[in-house]
Amino acid sequence: MKFRAKIPAISPVQPPLPEPKRFSLKVALWLLDNPRLGDNPNVKHFAGRLLKQPARQGVVVAQSRLGQMLCRDCGNARDRRIGHDLLRQAARAGDRRAQLEYGRLCAQPQVNEPEQARYWLELAATQGSQEARRLLKQLPDA
């Protein structure tokens, strides 16, 4: 009877691969922030598809940007509702841009939630948003 010692296989050390989700997030943000490309509807659609998975995984900046796109650029109520939810999640996580946008949405006549608008705009203003300060002055006093 032969005895064979079990020797663990040694695999060659490989450098870490770039995370594709992080790459897609960076590409989407670059496309949206690019002045020549960011206003093109096809580019926005592509960037939105790139942002979808990171937003689902809880990446705050992806939630914020996708929420803004859905609220501003989509015509159907379902997408706007999803956009509101994404913005609210990102605003709760402390994203100043999401707090400003969600406060702006709450102040619109269609939503008409001035208390919520004031709350989110005040949070954005405490983080240094001049736009939030300007919008707070325009809100009616409670």
Summary of the structure (lengths in Angstrom):
residues: 142
radius of gyration: 21.7
end to end distance: 89.3
largest distance: 90.7
contacts: 399
relative contact order: 0.09
helix: 66%
strand: 0%
